[in-house]
Amino acid sequence: MTLDQVRRLLLEHVLTGGEDLYVIGGAPPRAATATGLSKVGSPIDSERLAQLLATIATPAQQRRLEQAGTTSLTIDLAGVRLRAIFFRVASGLAANFHRLTEQMPDPGGLGFSEPMLALTDPRPGLVLITGPQGSGKSTALAGLVAHVGRSRAEHVVTVEDPIERVLDSGLGPCSQLEVGRDVPTYVHGLRLAVDLGASMLVARDLPLSAIEPALTAVEAGLLVLASIATHDVHALVGEIAHSLSPADPPAARPTLERLLRGLVFQRLLPDGRGQGWHVVREVYGPAPANQPANQPANQPIVDEPSAPAEDRAPPLPSLRRRTPPLPVSLLRLVRERRVAVDDALRVAPDRVAFADEVERIDPSTSILYERRIDPP
């Protein structure tokens, strides 16, 4: 393909409502469809991808590819924005293109619980939205910003790499900074947000290297909402403590207990009837003022059935789980036939215990899960 043909392919992709397009140099592009991946067009070599990148990337974004082997940016085509990730593979250059949603999400349609919304009150603090890649963290962040914008005026500054959605903060101004275009790094963007007099800071895909300036922003009086990819919030807290104090991670825990005001861990599952998606969340926040002092740290504050798997203590002693455990929410979706058993099993923290619990409440359910026993 020529460079013009590559551009026409991308334009056709967005005009036909395509969401994801995968291009590996030397191979035919593949588009994600409801039935899988289908080939679209003739092969695109790495040289054409490099030429495309040169026409849309800033010098800083191109240097990032040279230094780190990957770079992210956004492309505007016919009024539709795409997130483009260019990266190196054994055969040369590759790229993934993902269609972005411009519309601000409706908080009412995202299933936000009261404990989730309570994390947006104007008190200073760091709130982390966590989960694996593709679990809806960016949408949750945008939904929380929309919720705040409906109720009070805040000066919002966002730091993103790249900017995926043009945010409307409602009653107050909103300045969006893109790493590599407006600021050189996340650290510079977070510090600039404080200098700009922001009252609320939003950092999407915050790297661990920028945790310290994010906490400095909290010390300056800001509410900081950030997303970080992880499969385990307990491990994440340990990684954050290590990034703050590599020589003595436990020494950073008191700072985290004081400034980390909320944690959300979420997973996204397809609807069992092909009618969209379901999100399950564990929300951790400060203990309510009326909570008895002798209540165990891991005791649910809501009335819910016991978890089918062993329930762990919160990631920090200063936090309490304000929603049902993840296995309980998964079990409810399976029981109500809204999520397929195999999809719930895939994200359950303890798959063996979850499978046993599903079979206990519904013996007719067949769980095809191999219980592997490692040799001694």
KASUL-V919695 format. One record per backbone hydrogen bond with DSSP energy under -1.0 kcal/mol. NH is the residue of the N-H (numbers start at 1). CO is the residue of the C=O. E is the energy in kcal/mol with one decimal. If there is no record, write none. Layout:
BEGIN
NH/CO/E  NH/CO/E
END
This chain:
BEGIN
6/2/-2.0  7/3/-2.1  8/4/-2.3  9/5/-2.2  10/6/-2.1  11/7/-2.4  12/8/-2.7  13/9/-2.1  14/10/-2.1  15/11/-2.4  16/12/-1.6  17/14/-1.4  18/13/-2.5  21/97/-2.5  22/30/-3.3  23/95/-3.0  25/93/-2.1  26/44/-3.1  27/24/-2.5  30/22/-2.5  31/38/-2.8  32/20/-2.4  33/36/-3.6  36/33/-1.3  38/31/-2.3  40/29/-2.5  44/27/-1.5  49/45/-1.6  50/46/-2.5  51/47/-2.1  52/48/-2.5  53/49/-2.6  54/50/-2.1  55/51/-1.1  56/53/-1.0  57/53/-2.5  62/58/-2.2  63/59/-2.3  64/60/-1.8  65/61/-1.4  66/62/-1.8  67/63/-2.5  68/64/-3.3  69/65/-1.5  71/86/-2.3  73/84/-2.2  75/82/-2.6  77/80/-3.4  80/77/-2.4  82/75/-2.9  83/98/-3.0  84/73/-3.4  85/96/-2.4  86/71/-2.6  87/94/-2.5  88/69/-1.9  89/92/-3.3  92/89/-1.6  94/87/-2.8  95/23/-3.1  96/85/-2.1  97/21/-2.9  98/83/-2.4  99/19/-3.0  100/81/-2.9  109/106/-1.9  110/107/-1.2  117/113/-2.3  118/114/-2.3  119/116/-1.1  120/117/-1.9  121/118/-1.4  125/222/-1.5  126/259/-2.9  127/224/-2.9  128/262/-2.3  129/226/-3.1  130/264/-3.5  135/132/-1.3  140/136/-2.2  141/137/-2.4  142/138/-2.4  143/139/-2.4  144/140/-2.1  145/141/-2.2  146/142/-2.3  147/143/-2.1  148/144/-2.3  149/145/-2.6  150/146/-1.2  151/148/-1.3  152/148/-2.2  156/173/-2.6  157/200/-2.1  158/175/-2.6  159/202/-2.6  160/177/-2.4  171/149/-1.1  175/156/-2.7  177/158/-2.8  179/160/-3.1  180/183/-3.4  181/178/-1.6  182/178/-3.0  183/178/-1.5  189/185/-2.0  190/186/-2.8  191/187/-2.1  192/188/-2.3  193/189/-2.0  194/190/-1.4  195/191/-2.0  196/192/-2.2  197/194/-1.5  198/193/-2.0  199/155/-2.2  200/155/-1.9  201/223/-2.8  202/157/-2.5  203/225/-2.6  204/159/-1.6  206/227/-2.4  210/207/-1.9  211/208/-1.6  214/210/-1.5  215/211/-2.3  216/212/-2.1  217/213/-1.8  218/214/-1.5  219/215/-2.3  220/216/-1.3  221/218/-2.1  222/217/-2.0  223/199/-1.7  224/125/-2.8  225/201/-3.0  226/127/-2.6  227/203/-2.0  228/129/-1.9  230/131/-1.5  236/232/-2.1  237/233/-2.3  238/234/-1.5  239/235/-2.2  240/236/-2.6  241/237/-2.4  242/238/-2.0  243/239/-2.1  244/240/-1.8  245/241/-2.1  251/248/-1.7  252/249/-1.9  253/250/-1.1  256/252/-1.9  257/253/-2.9  258/254/-1.4  259/255/-2.1  260/256/-3.0  261/126/-1.7  261/259/-1.0  262/126/-1.6  263/284/-2.3  264/128/-2.5  265/282/-2.5  266/130/-1.8  267/280/-2.1  269/278/-3.2  271/276/-2.6  272/338/-3.0  274/271/-1.9  278/269/-3.2  280/267/-2.3  282/265/-2.6  284/263/-3.4  285/320/-2.5  291/288/-1.8  295/292/-1.6  299/296/-1.5  319/316/-1.8  320/285/-2.9  322/283/-3.5  329/325/-1.8  330/326/-2.4  331/327/-2.5  332/328/-2.0  333/329/-1.9  334/330/-2.2  335/331/-2.7  336/332/-2.2  337/334/-1.5  338/333/-2.5  339/333/-1.1  344/340/-2.1  345/341/-2.8  346/342/-1.4  348/344/-1.0  354/350/-2.3  355/351/-2.6  356/352/-2.2  357/353/-2.0  358/354/-2.4  359/355/-2.2  360/356/-1.7  361/357/-2.1  362/358/-1.8  365/362/-2.3  369/367/-1.3  372/370/-1.3
END
